[in-house]
Amino acid sequence: MSFVLHDFLAEHVVEGERANLLSFETPLKKQEDSTAMNSLKGDALWRWFEANGYRDLMDKYAYRSLIFALVSDMCQFVYEGLNCSAKGKLSVAFAILRKPLQDNLFYLEWILADWPDFLARFQKGPCQLDLSRSDQKKPKRVDIIARAMDRLPLGRWIDPELLYELRYEKASQLGLDPIFNQAW
C-alpha cells in the first residue's frame, strides 16, 4: 500500500515535468527588457528581475520550484525508505523516512499555510526555516499545521496537536520521532 501511495505522489511529479510546470512566460514591462534579460544568467538575472519590477515573477518561480523540489525529494526519500524496509534494514528505513515525513511535509504545510512568511524566511537563508532551535517551535509548528489544514477540503479532520505529537514529540508513546531516531 505504501508503494502505491508513493507511486501516486510520484505520478504528480512526472506529470508536472511533462506539463513543463517550471517554465512559464510573463509579459514584459518594457520591450527593451527582453534584450537585457537575454544577456544575463543566474544570480545576475535574479538581481536584474528584482531591480526592474519583476519581483512577482521571482516569487512565482520560487513557489513552483519549491513545491516541485519538495515533492520530488519527498518521493525519492519515501521510495528509498520503503525499499530499505522491504529488505529488513529498519534503522536505515526509519532514518530515511524522517526527512520526508518531518521536514518536507512541514515545509509544504508552511507554504500552504503562509506563503509570504515562508518565502521571506527562505530568502534570508536556511537558518530562518529551522524551527528546531526555537523555544516556540511547537506552537509555531502546530499553528502552521492547523492553518494548512484549514486550507484543505477536509479541514481539521484530525487535531493539529496530535499530528505534531505523531511527527515530532520525542517522548510520545505513539509518535514517529522516537522510531526515527532509534538504532535497531
C-alpha positions in Angstrom: 0.0 0.0 0.0 2.8 2.4 0.8 4.4 1.8 -2.6 1.0 2.5 -4.2 0.8 5.8 -2.3 4.4 6.7 -3.3 3.6 5.9 -6.9 0.5 8.1 -6.8 2.6 11.0 -5.5 5.5 10.4 -7.9 3.0 10.4 -10.8 2.2 14.0 -10.0 5.9 14.9 -10.2 6.2 13.2 -13.6 3.1 14.9 -14.9 4.5 18.2 -13.7 7.6 17.6 -15.7 5.6 16.7 -18.7 3.5 19.8 -18.4 6.7 21.8 -18.1 5.4 23.5 -14.9 8.8 25.0 -14.1 8.7 27.1 -17.3 6.4 30.0 -17.8 6.1 33.2 -19.7 5.4 36.7 -18.3 4.5 39.9 -20.1 7.4 42.3 -20.3 7.1 45.7 -18.6 9.1 47.3 -21.4 10.1 45.9 -24.8 13.8 46.5 -24.1 13.7 44.2 -21.1 13.9 41.3 -23.5 17.4 42.3 -24.6 18.6 42.9 -21.0 17.3 39.5 -19.8 18.8 37.6 -22.7 22.4 38.6 -21.7 22.0 37.6 -18.1 22.2 34.3 -16.2 22.0 33.0 -12.7 22.2 35.5 -9.8 22.7 38.4 -12.2 19.4 37.7 -13.9 17.6 37.4 -10.5 19.1 40.7 -9.3 18.0 42.3 -12.6 14.5 40.9 -12.1 14.3 42.4 -8.6 15.7 45.8 -9.6 13.4 46.1 -12.6 10.0 45.3 -11.1 9.7 41.6 -11.7 9.6 40.5 -8.1 6.3 38.8 -8.7 8.0 36.6 -11.4 10.7 35.6 -8.9 8.1 34.7 -6.3 6.1 32.7 -8.8 9.1 30.8 -9.9 10.2 30.2 -6.3 6.8 28.9 -5.4 6.7 26.4 -8.3 10.3 25.3 -7.9 10.0 24.8 -4.1 6.8 22.8 -4.4 8.2 20.7 -7.2 11.5 20.1 -5.4 10.0 19.3 -2.1 7.5 16.8 -3.5 10.2 15.2 -5.8 12.6 15.0 -2.9 9.9 13.5 -0.7 9.2 10.8 -3.3 12.9 9.9 -3.6 13.3 9.5 0.2 10.0 7.6 0.7 10.9 5.2 -2.1 14.4 4.5 -0.6 12.9 4.2 2.9 10.3 1.7 1.7 13.0 -0.3 -0.2 15.1 -0.4 2.9 12.1 -1.6 4.9 11.3 -4.3 2.4 14.9 -5.6 2.8 14.7 -5.5 6.6 17.0 -2.6 7.0 14.8 -0.9 9.6 17.3 1.5 11.1 18.1 2.9 7.7 14.5 2.9 6.6 13.3 4.9 9.6 16.3 7.3 9.3 15.5 7.9 5.7 11.7 8.3 6.3 12.3 11.0 8.9 13.2 13.7 6.4 10.1 13.5 4.1 7.6 12.9 7.0 9.0 15.6 9.3 10.8 18.2 7.1 9.4 18.1 3.6 5.8 17.6 4.7 6.2 20.5 7.2 7.6 22.9 4.6 4.8 22.0 2.2 2.3 22.8 5.0 4.1 26.0 5.7 4.0 27.1 2.1 0.2 26.3 2.0 -0.5 28.0 5.4 1.6 31.1 4.9 3.5 31.5 1.6 4.7 35.1 2.3 6.2 34.1 5.7 7.8 31.0 4.2 9.2 32.9 1.2 10.6 35.8 3.4 12.4 33.3 5.6 13.6 31.2 2.7 15.1 34.3 1.1 17.0 35.1 4.3 18.6 31.6 4.3 18.1 28.1 5.7 18.6 29.1 9.4 15.4 31.1 9.2 13.4 28.0 8.3 14.9 25.9 11.1 12.5 26.0 13.9 14.3 23.2 15.9 16.3 25.7 17.9 13.4 28.0 18.7 11.7 27.8 22.1 8.5 28.5 20.1 8.9 25.5 17.7 5.9 23.6 19.0 3.4 26.4 19.0 4.7 27.6 15.6 4.6 24.2 14.0 1.1 23.4 15.4 -0.2 26.8 14.1 1.2 26.1 10.7 -0.2 22.6 10.6 -3.6 23.9 11.7 -3.6 26.7 9.1 -2.6 24.4 6.3 -5.4 22.0 7.3 -7.8 24.9 7.2 -7.0 25.4 3.5 -7.8 21.8 2.6 -11.2 20.5 1.7 -11.3 18.1 4.7 -10.3 20.9 7.1 -9.1 19.9 10.6 -10.1 16.2 10.3 -7.6 15.4 13.0 -6.3 17.6 15.8 -3.2 19.6 14.7 -1.7 19.0 18.2 -2.0 15.2 17.6 -0.3 15.5 14.2 2.5 17.4 15.8 2.9 14.7 18.5 2.8 11.9 15.9 5.6 13.6 13.9 7.8 15.4 16.4 7.4 14.5 20.1 10.4 12.6 21.3 8.5 11.4 24.5 5.4 10.2 22.6 4.3 6.6 23.0 2.6 6.7 19.6 4.8 9.1 17.7 7.3 8.5 14.9 10.2 10.6 16.3 11.3 8.0 18.8 11.3 5.4 16.0 13.1 7.7 13.5 15.9 8.3 15.9 16.5 4.8 17.4 19.1 2.4 16.3 17.6 -1.1 15.8 
